[in-house]
Amino acid sequence: MKYPPQLLLALITLPTEELTRSNGIAFSPDHKTLYVAQSDPAAAIWKFFPVKADGSLGKSKVFYDGTSDS
């Protein structure tokens, strides 16, 4: 699959200030969801963002919160 330029830019800059220490990204098999891990011990979360048709990211949701696991 060829990614739109806007999405490639999003991967480089991750246009959100929601995450303090983003680390690690992955796409769902259909490339419609972007998963991002955060390496902040105070907020060790994984979020997911829907990828819109134009390549921009939609509103995030917490996929997993591992903060209390450590």
C-alpha positions as a Markdown table, in Angstrom:
| # | Residue | x | y | z |
|---|---|---|---|---|
| 1 | Met | 0.0 | 0.0 | 0.0 |
| 2 | Lys | 1.3 | 3.5 | -0.8 |
| 3 | Tyr | 0.8 | 5.9 | 2.0 |
| 4 | Pro | -0.4 | 9.5 | 1.4 |
| 5 | Pro | 2.3 | 12.2 | 2.0 |
| 6 | Gln | 0.3 | 13.6 | 4.8 |
| 7 | Leu | 0.4 | 10.3 | 6.7 |
| 8 | Leu | 4.1 | 9.9 | 6.1 |
| 9 | Leu | 4.6 | 13.4 | 7.6 |
| 10 | Ala | 2.4 | 12.4 | 10.5 |
| 11 | Leu | 4.6 | 9.4 | 11.2 |
| 12 | Ile | 7.7 | 11.6 | 11.3 |
| 13 | Thr | 6.2 | 14.4 | 13.4 |
| 14 | Leu | 3.2 | 12.7 | 15.1 |
| 15 | Pro | 1.0 | 15.8 | 15.0 |
| 16 | Thr | -0.2 | 15.6 | 18.6 |
| 17 | Glu | 0.9 | 16.9 | 21.9 |
| 18 | Glu | -1.0 | 14.2 | 23.8 |
| 19 | Leu | 2.1 | 12.0 | 24.2 |
| 20 | Thr | 5.1 | 13.1 | 26.2 |
| 21 | Arg | 7.5 | 10.4 | 25.1 |
| 22 | Ser | 6.2 | 8.5 | 22.1 |
| 23 | Asn | 8.1 | 5.4 | 21.2 |
| 24 | Gly | 7.0 | 2.8 | 18.8 |
| 25 | Ile | 4.3 | 2.9 | 16.1 |
| 26 | Ala | 2.4 | 0.2 | 14.3 |
| 27 | Phe | -0.5 | 0.0 | 11.8 |
| 28 | Ser | -3.4 | -2.3 | 11.8 |
| 29 | Pro | -3.4 | -4.8 | 8.9 |
| 30 | Asp | -5.9 | -2.6 | 7.0 |
| 31 | His | -3.8 | 0.6 | 7.6 |
| 32 | Lys | -6.9 | 2.3 | 9.1 |
| 33 | Thr | -5.5 | 2.6 | 12.6 |
| 34 | Leu | -2.2 | 3.9 | 14.0 |
| 35 | Tyr | -1.0 | 2.6 | 17.3 |
| 36 | Val | 1.5 | 4.6 | 19.3 |
| 37 | Ala | 3.3 | 3.5 | 22.5 |
| 38 | Gln | 4.6 | 6.0 | 25.1 |
| 39 | Ser | 7.7 | 5.4 | 27.2 |
| 40 | Asp | 6.8 | 7.7 | 30.0 |
| 41 | Pro | 6.9 | 5.8 | 33.4 |
| 42 | Ala | 4.3 | 8.2 | 34.8 |
| 43 | Ala | 1.9 | 7.5 | 31.9 |
| 44 | Ala | 2.9 | 4.2 | 30.2 |
| 45 | Ile | 0.1 | 4.0 | 27.7 |
| 46 | Trp | -0.6 | 2.9 | 24.2 |
| 47 | Lys | -3.0 | 5.0 | 22.1 |
| 48 | Phe | -4.7 | 4.4 | 18.8 |
| 49 | Phe | -5.7 | 6.9 | 16.2 |
| 50 | Pro | -8.1 | 6.3 | 13.3 |
| 51 | Val | -6.4 | 7.2 | 10.0 |
| 52 | Lys | -8.7 | 9.3 | 7.9 |
| 53 | Ala | -9.1 | 9.0 | 4.2 |
| 54 | Asp | -6.9 | 12.1 | 3.6 |
| 55 | Gly | -4.1 | 10.6 | 5.8 |
| 56 | Ser | -4.7 | 12.8 | 8.8 |
| 57 | Leu | -5.3 | 11.3 | 12.3 |
| 58 | Gly | -8.6 | 11.3 | 14.1 |
| 59 | Lys | -9.3 | 11.5 | 17.8 |
| 60 | Ser | -7.2 | 9.1 | 19.8 |
| 61 | Lys | -8.3 | 6.6 | 22.4 |
| 62 | Val | -6.3 | 4.8 | 25.1 |
| 63 | Phe | -5.7 | 1.2 | 23.9 |
| 64 | Tyr | -3.8 | 0.0 | 27.0 |
| 65 | Asp | -2.7 | 1.7 | 30.2 |
| 66 | Gly | 0.3 | -0.1 | 31.8 |
| 67 | Thr | 1.1 | 2.7 | 34.3 |
| 68 | Ser | 0.0 | 0.6 | 37.3 |
| 69 | Asp | 1.7 | -2.5 | 36.0 |
| 70 | Ser | 5.2 | -1.3 | 36.8 |
